[in-house]
Amino acid sequence: MWASAEEALLPATPDPAAPSPSIRMCSARTVGFTADPGVQDALLPYQSGMLSSSDVTVPTGVRCHLRHWTQQLTGARAPQSVAEWLTDDAARVRSVLGCGALTWAVEVGEDVAACVAKRIPVLATDASFMASVRRATTSTPLRILMLLAEIDGCEESLASTELSDIAREFARRGLKLDDLLKAIRVGYAVLAAAFLDAADTLLPPAQSAAELRRISVMLFEMNDDFTAEAVASFLREQSAWIAGISAARLEVVNQILDNAEVSRAHAEDVLGYPLDGPHVAVVAWGSPNSRRDLRPVVNAVLQHRGAQSASLVLPVGLRTVWAWGTANAPQRRDLPSFEDVHVVVGQTSIGVDGFRQSHREAKSVERLIRLRPTSSPRTVAHADVALEVLLMAEPESARTFAERILGELAGGGERMRVLRSTLGHYLDLDHSLSKVAAVEQVSKNTVTYRINKALRLCGYDGATSTDLRAALRIHNWLSDPAADGDRAGSAEVQRRDV
């Protein structure tokens, strides 16, 4: 007996308990497939479009596996943490098309975000804003993959919640509709090029022409609805935002931060906040799925920093808050932490210049935190990481410097981490073996062995240790997600003899 081409693309004896296929059969001509050699020849006319499925037969009982070309997609860059950009669509793409397709989509999203930021430079000046842009630019290639592979249950639209969110954020940050439309045009061009190039590369010539046309037509037809949804979300949010006092306050704050001429009396009247006192600035942002009210968070931090009375709290975007407080009361050293919120705190400064300076310090700590491969929500004060802020003003240069100075000591693994920890304590504790031994709860002989081993690995020549100390600080911050100034780690690990 012979079966039809569609039947050959499925197991001959389906398991009743198995889920139904996730990719519908109408895409059969745009897929790659594997089958027994005798079946491949029978299916070639069908794959090339020369015959309909009813005209092609294959032996009954022969197993042939459907494989859409998008399942061949792979990422080209080093793996990164993408947890912030993963959505329900991402989980479905990974389940049906594989991790390679998901990684590829994330990288396309990164490329789109980078190109958009080049055309609209203001986006790149705010790490929180760029995080929202990247989340949106990642959601679109994921949706396109689902539509191309015709994954069951996929919405027949490229518009997503992430698209609406970023359109609203453009409005709340005071950008123009033209900026949003420019971002869509630039991003759409990058998306189209990525998908067309991928299909042309992965599909054989007999199949690529039809698939390239299908991709082009689909993107063209869906562009209107995609743009219309973004514009509608922007205009709705802009109307509500302009009507509120937050818009006026944010405009004045931006004038102050940009050192523009603004009447002090007018600024204080609009802000409802005195500009002469000692200021402490706070920036807080929630995780992508967090719905926590950030006002109580920043108020608690401001109180720990001595701001017991006047405060100014401004929502900036959908998940970020800027705040200032008048720090007249004594400050507490400890700062509260919150489960799903990052908080960064500037140092106390006086007057209008201090208003600007403390905010700049808080923003510099935010940029520093976002450099880490992974970073759990926590509260960080500029005073505690001021040196790291300076050292990593240019992250790639700092990383290169640290790797050059540390040499083999920059390697991964627990052994290298312990050696770096001991050497860092040794340099910070005035080269005192006894102090390091007490801190790490090991013998002086163990400390001596570790230090000598670490110095040999990094090729230290006995000159000044300044570069070495700086390199250790940079490496600890960029490479150790748990590092927060406590390089000692657990006592159990430190007692090991490496």
C-alpha positions as CSV (number, residue, x, y, z in Angstrom):
1,M,0.0,0.0,0.0
2,W,1.0,3.6,-0.6
3,A,0.2,6.6,1.5
4,S,-0.1,10.3,0.5
5,A,2.8,12.7,0.8
6,E,1.2,14.3,4.0
7,E,0.9,10.9,5.6
8,A,4.5,10.2,4.9
9,L,5.6,13.3,6.7
10,L,4.1,11.9,10.0
11,P,4.7,8.7,12.0
12,A,3.0,5.7,10.3
13,T,1.4,4.6,13.6
14,P,0.7,7.7,15.8
15,D,0.8,7.3,19.5
16,P,-2.7,8.2,20.8
17,A,-1.2,9.7,24.0
18,A,1.2,11.9,22.0
19,P,0.3,15.6,21.4
20,S,-0.9,16.7,18.0
21,P,1.8,18.0,15.6
22,S,2.7,21.6,16.4
23,I,3.4,22.5,12.8
24,R,0.5,22.3,10.3
25,M,0.9,20.4,7.1
26,C,0.2,23.3,4.8
27,S,3.9,24.3,5.1
28,A,5.2,21.1,3.7
29,R,6.7,22.6,0.6
30,T,8.7,25.1,2.7
31,V,10.2,22.5,5.1
32,G,13.3,20.4,5.0
33,F,12.6,16.7,5.8
34,T,14.3,13.4,6.6
35,A,13.0,10.1,5.4
36,D,14.2,6.7,4.2
37,P,16.1,7.0,0.9
38,G,13.3,5.4,-1.1
39,V,10.8,8.0,0.2
40,Q,12.9,11.0,-0.5
41,D,12.8,10.5,-4.3
42,A,9.0,10.1,-4.1
43,L,8.6,13.3,-2.2
44,L,10.8,15.5,-4.3
45,P,8.2,16.4,-6.9
46,Y,5.8,17.4,-4.0
47,Q,8.5,19.5,-2.3
48,S,9.3,21.3,-5.5
49,G,5.6,22.1,-6.1
50,M,5.4,20.1,-9.3
51,L,2.7,17.7,-8.0
52,S,-0.1,18.0,-5.4
53,S,0.0,15.8,-2.4
54,S,-2.6,13.4,-3.8
55,D,-0.4,12.7,-6.8
56,V,2.5,11.5,-4.7
57,T,2.7,8.1,-2.9
58,V,5.1,6.6,-0.5
59,P,5.2,3.1,1.0
60,T,2.9,2.7,4.0
61,G,4.6,2.2,7.3
62,V,7.7,4.3,6.3
63,R,8.5,6.9,8.9
64,C,9.3,10.4,7.8
65,H,9.8,13.4,10.1
66,L,8.6,16.9,9.3
67,R,11.3,19.5,9.8
68,H,10.6,23.2,9.1
69,W,13.6,25.2,7.9
70,T,13.4,27.5,10.9
71,Q,14.4,24.6,13.1
72,Q,17.8,24.8,11.5
73,L,18.4,28.4,12.8
74,T,21.2,28.8,15.2
75,G,22.8,31.7,17.1
76,A,26.1,33.1,16.1
77,R,27.2,34.7,19.4
78,A,28.3,33.6,22.8
79,P,25.3,32.4,24.9
80,Q,23.8,35.2,27.1
81,S,21.2,35.4,29.8
82,V,17.9,36.3,28.0
83,A,15.5,35.8,30.9
84,E,14.3,39.4,30.8
85,W,13.1,39.0,27.2
86,L,11.6,35.6,27.3
87,T,7.8,35.5,26.9
88,D,5.1,32.9,26.3
89,D,5.9,33.2,22.6
90,A,9.6,32.4,23.3
91,A,8.7,29.3,25.3
92,R,6.6,28.0,22.4
93,V,9.3,28.8,19.8
94,R,11.8,26.9,21.9
95,S,9.5,24.0,22.4
96,V,8.6,23.6,18.8
97,L,11.5,25.0,16.8
98,G,14.3,24.4,19.3
99,C,16.8,26.5,21.3
100,G,18.7,27.4,18.1
101,A,15.7,29.3,16.7
102,L,15.1,31.0,20.0
103,T,18.7,32.1,20.3
104,W,18.6,33.4,16.7
105,A,15.5,35.4,17.4
106,V,17.1,37.0,20.4
107,E,20.1,38.0,18.4
108,V,17.9,39.5,15.7
109,G,16.1,41.4,18.4
110,E,19.5,42.7,19.7
111,D,20.4,43.8,16.2
112,V,17.1,45.6,15.7
113,A,17.5,47.4,19.0
114,A,21.1,48.4,18.2
115,C,20.1,49.8,14.8
116,V,17.1,51.7,16.2
117,A,19.4,53.2,18.9
118,K,21.8,54.5,16.3
119,R,19.0,56.3,14.5
120,I,17.4,57.6,17.8
121,P,20.4,58.2,20.0
122,V,18.4,59.2,23.1
123,L,17.4,55.6,23.5
124,A,20.9,54.5,24.2
125,T,21.4,57.1,27.0
126,D,19.1,55.2,29.4
127,A,19.8,51.6,30.2
128,S,16.2,51.0,31.5
129,F,14.7,52.4,28.2
130,M,17.0,50.2,26.1
131,A,15.9,47.1,28.1
132,S,12.3,47.9,27.2
133,V,13.2,48.5,23.5
134,R,15.1,45.2,23.4
135,R,12.2,43.3,24.9
136,A,9.9,44.7,22.2
137,T,12.4,44.0,19.4
138,T,12.8,40.4,20.5
139,S,9.0,39.7,20.6
140,T,8.6,40.5,17.0
141,P,11.0,38.0,15.4
142,L,9.5,35.4,17.8
143,R,6.0,36.1,16.5
144,I,7.3,36.0,12.9
145,L,8.9,32.6,13.5
146,M,5.6,31.3,14.9
147,L,3.7,32.6,11.8
148,L,6.2,31.2,9.3
149,A,6.2,27.8,10.9
150,E,2.4,28.0,11.4
151,I,2.6,26.9,15.0
152,D,-0.9,25.9,16.2
153,G,-2.6,28.6,18.2
154,C,-0.4,31.5,17.0
155,E,-2.2,34.8,16.6
156,E,-2.4,36.0,13.0
157,S,-0.7,39.3,13.9
158,L,2.7,40.7,14.7
159,A,1.2,43.1,17.2
160,S,2.0,42.0,20.8
161,T,1.8,43.3,24.3
162,E,5.5,44.2,24.1
163,L,4.8,46.4,21.1
164,S,2.0,48.2,23.0
165,D,4.3,48.6,26.0
166,I,7.2,50.2,24.1
167,A,4.8,52.5,22.2
168,R,3.4,53.7,25.6
169,E,7.0,54.1,26.9
170,F,7.9,56.3,24.0
171,A,4.9,58.6,24.9
172,R,5.7,58.6,28.7
173,R,9.3,59.6,28.1
174,G,8.3,62.6,26.0
175,L,9.4,61.3,22.6
176,K,7.5,62.2,19.4
177,L,5.3,60.0,17.3
178,D,7.8,60.5,14.5
179,D,10.4,58.9,16.7
180,L,8.2,55.8,17.1
181,L,7.5,55.6,13.4
182,K,11.2,55.9,12.6
183,A,12.0,53.1,15.1
184,I,9.4,50.9,13.3
185,R,10.7,51.6,9.8
186,V,14.3,50.9,10.9
187,G,13.4,47.8,12.9
188,Y,11.2,46.4,10.1
189,A,14.0,46.7,7.6
190,V,16.4,44.8,9.8
191,L,13.8,42.1,10.5
192,A,13.0,41.6,6.9
193,A,16.6,41.3,5.9
194,A,17.3,38.8,8.7
195,F,14.5,36.5,7.7
196,L,15.0,36.7,4.0
197,D,18.8,36.0,4.4
198,A,18.1,33.1,6.7
199,A,15.6,31.5,4.4
200,D,17.8,32.0,1.3
201,T,20.7,30.4,3.2
202,L,18.9,27.4,4.7
203,L,16.5,26.4,1.9
204,P,17.6,24.8,-1.4
205,P,17.0,26.9,-4.6
206,A,14.0,24.8,-5.6
207,Q,12.2,25.9,-2.4
208,S,13.8,29.3,-1.5
209,A,12.1,31.4,-4.2
210,A,8.6,30.5,-3.0
211,E,9.4,30.9,0.6
212,L,11.1,34.3,0.1
213,R,8.0,35.5,-1.6
214,R,5.8,34.2,1.2
215,I,7.9,36.0,3.8
216,S,7.9,39.3,1.8
217,V,4.2,39.2,1.3
218,M,3.4,38.3,4.9
219,L,5.6,41.1,6.3
220,F,4.2,43.6,3.9
221,E,0.6,42.7,4.6
222,M,1.0,42.8,8.4
223,N,3.0,46.0,8.5
224,D,-0.1,48.2,8.5
225,D,-1.8,46.5,11.5
226,F,1.6,46.4,13.3
227,T,2.1,50.2,12.8
228,A,-1.5,51.0,13.6
229,E,-1.5,49.2,16.9
230,A,1.8,51.0,17.9
231,V,0.5,54.4,17.0
232,A,-2.8,53.9,18.8
233,S,-1.1,52.8,22.0
234,F,1.3,55.8,21.7
235,L,-1.5,58.3,21.2
236,R,-3.7,56.9,24.0
237,E,-0.8,57.0,26.5
238,Q,0.4,60.5,25.3
239,S,-3.1,61.9,25.9
240,A,-3.2,60.6,29.4
241,W,0.4,61.5,30.1
242,I,0.2,65.1,28.9
243,A,-2.8,65.7,31.0
244,G,-1.0,64.7,34.1
245,I,1.4,66.7,36.3
246,S,4.1,64.2,35.8
247,A,4.8,65.5,32.3
248,A,5.4,69.0,33.6
249,R,7.6,67.8,36.4
250,L,9.6,65.5,34.2
251,E,10.1,68.4,31.7
252,V,11.5,70.6,34.5
253,V,13.7,67.9,35.9
254,N,15.2,67.2,32.4
255,Q,15.9,70.9,32.1
256,I,17.8,70.9,35.4
257,L,19.7,67.7,34.5
258,D,20.6,69.2,31.1
259,N,21.9,72.4,32.9
260,A,19.4,74.5,30.9
261,E,18.3,77.9,32.0
262,V,15.2,77.5,34.2
263,S,13.8,79.8,36.9
264,R,14.5,78.3,40.3
265,A,11.2,79.7,41.7
266,H,9.3,78.2,38.7
267,A,11.1,74.9,39.1
268,E,10.3,74.6,42.8
269,D,6.7,75.6,42.2
270,V,6.2,72.9,39.5
271,L,8.1,70.2,41.4
272,G,6.8,71.0,44.8
273,Y,10.3,70.3,46.0
274,P,13.1,72.7,47.4
275,L,16.3,72.8,45.4
276,D,18.6,74.4,47.9
277,G,18.9,71.6,50.5
278,P,21.2,68.6,50.5
279,H,19.9,66.1,48.0
280,V,20.1,62.3,47.7
281,A,18.9,60.8,44.4
282,V,17.5,57.3,43.9
283,V,16.7,55.3,40.8
284,A,14.5,52.2,41.0
285,W,13.3,49.8,38.3
286,G,11.3,46.6,38.5
287,S,11.7,43.3,36.6
288,P,9.7,43.0,33.3
289,N,6.9,41.1,34.9
290,S,6.8,43.1,38.2
291,R,3.7,45.1,39.0
292,R,5.0,46.4,42.3
293,D,4.3,50.1,43.2
294,L,7.8,51.7,43.3
295,R,6.9,54.7,45.3
296,P,7.0,53.0,48.7
297,V,10.3,51.4,47.7
298,V,12.0,54.7,47.0
299,N,10.5,56.3,50.0
300,A,11.9,53.6,52.3
301,V,15.4,54.0,50.7
302,L,15.2,57.8,51.0
303,Q,14.4,57.5,54.7
304,H,17.4,55.3,55.3
305,R,19.5,58.0,53.6
306,G,18.2,60.7,55.9
307,A,15.4,62.2,53.8
308,Q,12.6,62.4,56.4
309,S,10.6,65.2,54.9
310,A,10.5,66.6,51.3
311,S,10.8,64.2,48.4
312,L,10.2,64.2,44.7
313,V,9.2,60.9,43.0
314,L,8.7,60.7,39.2
315,P,7.6,57.7,37.1
316,V,9.9,57.5,34.0
317,G,8.6,54.9,31.5
318,L,6.6,51.9,32.6
319,R,8.9,50.3,35.2
320,T,11.3,53.0,36.4
321,V,11.2,55.7,39.0
322,W,13.5,58.7,39.6
323,A,13.4,60.2,43.1
324,W,15.1,62.8,45.2
325,G,14.9,63.6,48.9
326,T,16.2,66.3,51.2
327,A,18.7,64.6,53.4
328,N,18.6,66.5,56.7
329,A,18.6,63.6,59.1
330,P,21.4,61.2,60.0
331,Q,22.0,58.5,57.4
332,R,21.9,54.8,58.1
333,R,24.6,52.7,56.6
334,D,22.4,49.7,55.8
335,L,20.0,49.9,52.9
336,P,16.8,47.8,52.5
337,S,16.6,45.3,49.6
338,F,13.5,44.3,47.7
339,E,12.7,40.9,46.1
340,D,11.9,42.1,42.5
341,V,13.3,45.7,42.4
342,H,16.7,47.1,41.7
343,V,17.5,50.3,43.6
344,V,20.6,52.5,43.2
345,V,21.5,55.5,45.4
346,G,23.6,58.6,44.7
347,Q,25.7,60.4,47.3
348,T,24.4,63.4,49.2
349,S,25.2,66.7,47.4
350,I,24.0,70.3,48.0
351,G,22.1,72.8,45.8
352,V,21.0,72.6,42.2
353,D,24.4,71.2,41.2
354,G,24.0,68.5,43.9
355,F,20.5,67.7,42.5
356,R,22.2,66.9,39.2
357,Q,25.3,65.2,40.7
358,S,23.5,62.8,42.9
359,H,21.3,61.7,40.1
360,R,24.2,61.2,37.7
361,E,25.9,59.0,40.4
362,A,22.7,56.9,40.8
363,K,22.5,56.5,37.0
364,S,26.2,55.5,36.8
365,V,25.5,52.7,39.3
366,E,22.5,51.5,37.2
367,R,24.7,51.2,34.2
368,L,27.3,49.3,36.3
369,I,24.6,46.8,37.5
370,R,23.4,46.2,34.0
371,L,26.9,45.2,32.9
372,R,26.7,42.0,34.8
373,P,25.8,38.8,33.0
374,T,23.1,38.1,35.6
375,S,22.1,40.4,38.5
376,S,19.6,39.7,41.2
377,P,17.5,42.6,42.4
378,R,19.3,44.5,45.2
379,T,20.1,48.0,46.5
380,V,23.5,49.5,45.8
381,A,24.9,52.8,46.9
382,H,27.3,54.8,44.7
383,A,29.6,55.2,47.7
384,D,30.1,51.5,47.8
385,V,31.0,51.0,44.2
386,A,32.5,54.4,43.2
387,L,35.8,52.9,42.1
388,E,34.1,50.3,40.0
389,V,32.0,53.0,38.3
390,L,35.2,54.8,37.3
391,L,37.1,51.7,36.3
392,M,34.2,50.5,34.1
393,A,33.3,53.7,32.4
394,E,34.3,52.0,29.2
395,P,33.2,48.3,29.8
396,E,35.0,46.7,26.9
397,S,38.3,48.5,27.5
398,A,38.0,47.6,31.2
399,R,37.4,43.9,30.4
400,T,40.4,43.8,28.1
401,F,42.6,45.5,30.7
402,A,41.6,43.0,33.4
403,E,42.2,40.0,31.2
404,R,45.6,41.4,30.1
405,I,46.8,42.0,33.7
406,L,45.4,38.8,35.2
407,G,46.4,36.5,32.5
408,E,45.7,32.8,33.4
409,L,44.3,34.0,36.8
410,A,41.3,35.3,34.9
411,G,40.2,31.8,34.1
412,G,37.0,30.2,35.2
413,G,36.4,27.6,37.9
414,E,36.3,27.5,41.7
415,R,40.0,27.1,42.0
416,M,40.8,30.4,40.2
417,R,38.0,32.2,42.1
418,V,39.6,31.2,45.4
419,L,43.0,32.3,44.3
420,R,41.7,35.7,43.1
421,S,39.8,36.1,46.4
422,T,42.9,35.5,48.6
423,L,45.1,37.8,46.4
424,G,42.4,40.5,46.6
425,H,42.3,40.3,50.4
426,Y,46.1,40.3,50.6
427,L,46.3,43.5,48.5
428,D,43.5,45.2,50.4
429,L,44.7,44.3,53.9
430,D,48.2,45.8,53.6
431,H,49.9,42.6,52.6
432,S,49.3,41.1,56.0
433,L,49.3,37.3,55.9
434,S,47.8,37.0,59.4
435,K,44.9,39.3,58.6
436,V,44.1,37.4,55.4
437,A,44.3,34.1,57.3
438,A,41.9,35.4,59.9
439,V,39.4,36.7,57.3
440,E,39.5,33.5,55.3
441,Q,39.8,31.2,58.3
442,V,42.8,29.3,56.9
443,S,46.4,28.9,57.9
444,K,49.1,31.5,57.0
445,N,50.9,28.8,55.0
446,T,47.8,28.3,52.9
447,V,47.6,32.0,52.3
448,T,51.2,32.2,51.3
449,Y,50.8,29.3,48.9
450,R,47.7,30.8,47.3
451,I,49.3,34.2,46.9
452,N,52.4,32.9,45.3
453,K,50.3,30.7,43.0
454,A,48.1,33.6,42.0
455,L,51.1,35.9,41.3
456,R,52.8,33.3,39.1
457,L,49.6,32.8,37.1
458,C,49.2,36.5,36.3
459,G,52.9,37.0,35.7
460,Y,53.3,39.7,38.3
461,D,56.8,41.2,38.0
462,G,57.0,42.8,41.4
463,A,56.2,46.3,40.2
464,T,53.3,48.4,41.6
465,S,50.2,46.5,42.5
466,T,47.8,49.2,41.5
467,D,47.0,47.7,38.1
468,L,46.6,44.3,39.7
469,R,44.1,45.6,42.3
470,A,42.1,47.4,39.6
471,A,42.0,44.3,37.4
472,L,40.7,42.2,40.3
473,R,38.0,44.7,41.0
474,I,36.9,44.7,37.3
475,H,37.0,40.9,37.0
476,N,35.0,40.4,40.2
477,W,32.3,42.7,39.1
478,L,31.9,41.5,35.4
479,S,32.4,37.8,36.0
480,D,30.9,37.0,39.4
481,P,27.1,37.6,39.5
482,A,27.2,37.1,43.3
483,A,30.0,39.5,44.0
484,D,29.0,42.4,46.2
485,G,32.3,43.3,47.8
486,D,32.5,40.1,49.8
487,R,35.2,38.2,47.9
488,A,35.7,35.7,50.7
489,G,32.8,33.5,49.8
490,S,31.8,30.7,52.1
491,A,34.1,29.7,54.9
492,E,34.0,26.1,53.7
493,V,35.3,27.1,50.3
494,Q,38.0,29.3,51.8
495,R,39.4,26.6,53.9
496,R,40.2,24.5,50.9
497,D,43.8,24.2,50.1
498,V,44.2,25.0,46.4
